[in-house]
């Protein structure tokens, strides 16, 4: 498939797999904490950094049957967090059922949202649904200025995102300890994110001063050189420069905490991956590779499928869906 072109391009660089630390920490933990489910690639936006090439024309959607299998395996194998992503996960027709079901089962649930979708017709009731079910929100906000955000997300979207953050605050998010609101920052170009701690302080000061917006934590995530961002690097002639930057910034202390060691990633059709990046590259897990098959099989530690795209998770302070790791 087309995604595999990135694997071929990245093979020209020094092997990530051959590094001593990667050999040492090449297995997942015996007990996994996070089940991340990508419930669809349809999205109302087409962000420039998106590694799954999500957009309005994508039709892949997780069925209710696959969702039920995910929840059954989640409880059977004692996962701690269900992390729901997309695309815009809200656009899956079974999304509301899923949130209500996780609420009934008292499952700690994260939803990754672009915020803009919550102001569109048919989705405006979801902030209240999130609050009622104590959903942890992870909202992507490229920057605290309109110019920089709209450059990445499209003209007019910054104001919608700020309005939605203000609404979430009014519902108690970032104020009530049970209503957690986190933000995600991705660099706007071919460079590593700045210090997560310093950027968090900067975002908190600016968003509070300019818009009265509060949030809990800011996660800095390094862009992976695949998908739409990989296309940008290729078009702009920055792929080699960016990869060399990732490789030269490799931090061996981050490998032990790389997110694939403690999570399972499930695609819209139930196929299993070590992470969402592997999912974008069609690199399935070693061993049982379908969520339905795990309903009757004990989950075991497995060897992780590494590749050179993994440099993005181990450069500098490290990178994961929960931000820096070092």
N, C-alpha and C positions, 0 to 999 in steps of 0.2 A: 504494500500500500504506500501511498505518497508520504506518510509520516516517516517511513523508514529512510527517507533520503537524509534526514538529520543524523541517523545512526552512521550512515556511510560517510558523511562529511566529518563527523567528530572522531572517526576512527584514525584520522591522520595525526591526531595529537597523542602525547604520551598517555599510556594506559592508566586509568584510574584503578582498575581492578588489581594491577600489579603492585600497588603501594602496600607497604608492610601493614599499615593500620587497617586497610581494607580487607586484607587477608585475615587479620586478627578478629575483626568485628563483622564478618561476612554472614553471620546467622542472625535471624530475628530472635527476640526474647521468647522464652517458653510461653509466657502469658502476655497477650497483647492488650493494650489499653484502648486504642482508638480504632473504630471502624468508620472509614470515610466512604460515603456513597455518592457517586456522581449520578444524579437522577435525571440528567438530560443535558443535551448540548444546545438546546434552543435558548436564545438570549435576546433581550431587547436592545443590547448594545453590541458593538464589535470592537472591543478594546485592543489597542495596538500591542499590548504585551501578552495577550491571551495565548496560553500554550495549547489549549484544546480547540482553537479555532471556532469558538462558539459564535452563534449569530442567529438572526431571524429565520434563515433558510434551513437551519439544522432541524431535523425531525426526530432524532433519536431520543426516546423517552423511556424511563424505567417503568415497568408495569407494576400494578398493585401486587401481583403474585411475587415478583422479585423483591419488592419492599417487605412483604411478609416474611420471606425467607431470610432477609437481612436481619429483621427484628428477632426471629427465632434463634438464629445463630448468635446474634449479639448476646441474648440472655443465656443461652446454653453455655457459651464459652466465657461468660463473665467479663465482657468488654466494659469499659468505664464510660466512654464518650462516643456518641453517634454524631459524626461530622457530615452535614449535608451540604453538597456543593453542586455546581453545574458547569457551564451555562448559568442562566438565572434559574435556580432550582424552583422558585415560585411558579414558573410557567408550566411545570408538570401538572396535569389535571388531577393527579392523586396527591398533590402536595399537602393540601389541608387535611386530608385523611391521615397522612403520615404524621403530621405534627400533633393532631389530636390523639393518635394512637401512642406516640412516644410519651405524651403527657399522661395518659392513663397508666402506662407501664412505669412511670416515674424514671424514665431514661434521661440522663443528662444529654441534652441535644444542642448542637451548634448549627446555626444556619449561616452560610456565607452569602451575603447579599450585595448587590451593587447600589442599593438604596433607591435608585431611580425607578425601578420596577414597582416599588411600593406606592408610588404616586400615580400609577397608570390605572385606567379603568379596569375593574375586575380584581384588583389587588390591594385596594386602599384599606380593606378591613384587616389585612394581615398583621400590621403592628400590634393591634389589640390582641390578636390570636397569639402572637409571640409572647406578649406580656402575661396573658392568662395561663400559658403553659410553661412559663419560666424558661423560655428558649434563650440561650446565649447567642447574641448577634455578633458576627464578625463582618464588618462593613468595609469595603474597599474605598479608600479616599486617596487619590493620587497626591493631592497637596492641599494646603489651606488657602490657596489663591485660585481665583476663577480662571485666570489665563492658563495656568499650568494644568489644572484639572480638565478644562474643556479641550485642551490640546490632545489629551489622551482619551477622553470619554465622549467628546462631541459637544458642539456649541449648545449652551443652555443647560447642561446637565449639572454643573456645579451648584447652581441655585436650588435645583430640585433636591440634591443630596443634603445641602445645609438645612433646608426646610424639613426634610425627613429626620435628620439628626435632632433637630429642635423638638419635633413631635415625639420622638422616642424618649427624649429627656422628660417631656411632659407626662409620659406614661410611667415614668419612674426609672427608666434605664440610666445607668451610671449613677443613680442616687440610692435606689433600693439594692441592698447587697445580693438579692436573688435575681436581679435583672442586670446582667453583665453586657456591656456594649464595648467591643474592641474594634479598633481600626486597623487597616492593613495599608502599608506603603510599599509600592513597587517603584524602583527608579524609572525615570522617563526616558532613559537612554542606555548606552552601552557602558555602564559603570556600576560599581557596587554600591549598595545603600550605605548611608552614614551610620554612625553609632545609634543603636536603637534607643538607648537611654537618653542621649542628648536630643534626638529627634522627637521623642515622646514629650519631653519638656517643652520643646519649641511648639509642637502642635497644640499642647494643652493651653499654653499661654495665648497663642494666636486665636484659636477657635473660641476660647472663653471671652477674650477681649473684643473680638470682632463680631461674634455671632451669639455669644452666651451659650455655647455648646460644651457639654461635658462628655467624657468617655473614660473608660477604665484603663486600658492598655493600648499601645500602638505596637504592631508587629511589623518589622522590616523584613521583606522577602526579596531575595536575589532573583532576578529574571533568569529563567532557564532558556538556553539557546536553541529552542525548538518552537514549533508552531508558528504563530503570527510574529512573535518576537524573533524567531530564527529567520523568518523571511525578511524581516527588517534588516537584520545583521548582514544577510547575504546581499540584499539590494544595495546597501550602503557601503559594502566592502569592509565591514567591521567584524566579521565573524572570527577571523584569525586573531585580531587584536583583542577582542573580548575573551576568547577562549584562553589566550595566553595570560590575560589578566586574572582569570579564574584560577588557572593552573599555578601561576606564581604566588597567588594568595592562598593556596591550599593550606588549611590549618588542621594538622593531624589530631588535635584534641577534640575536634568536632565530630569525628567519625563514630565514636562510641555513642553519641547522642543523636545520630542521624535518624530522621523520623521513621524511615522504613523498618527500623528494628523493633518498633513498638506499635505498628499499625497494619491494618489490612485495607486495601483500596478496592472498592467494588464498582464496576462500570454499570451503565444503564441496562445492559443485558444480563448482568449477573456474573460476568467474567471477573476473575480475581487478579489483582496486581499488587506490587509492593508499595506503590505510591501513585499519585495522580499524574506525575510526569511519565512514569513507565506506562501508564494507561494511555497517554497521548501517543506513545511510541509503539503500542501494541506488544509490549514486553510482559507477557503473562508470568505469574508466579511459578516457581518450581513446585511440582506436586499437584494436588487437587486444585483445579482452576475454575470451579463454578460454585457459586454460593449455595445453590440448591443441594449440591453433593455434600456440603459441610454440615447439613442438618443432622446427618446420621454418622458423621465421622468426627473423631476428636481432633481439634486443632493442634498441630504440632509445630515446633520450631522448624524453620525452613531456611535454606540458603537464599540470600537476597540476590536478585538479578541486578547487578551493577552495570554501569556504562559510563562513558566520558561526560554525559550530561550531569552526572552526579557531582562533578566539580562545583556546580552552582550551589549545592547544599553544604559544601565543606570549605568554601572560600571565606576568608576574613573571620567574622564572628559566627559563621555558620548560618544556615537558613532552613526554615521548616514552615509548615502551615501555622505554627505557633510562634513564628518569628525567629530571632537569633537564638543560637544554641550554645554559644560559648561566652 
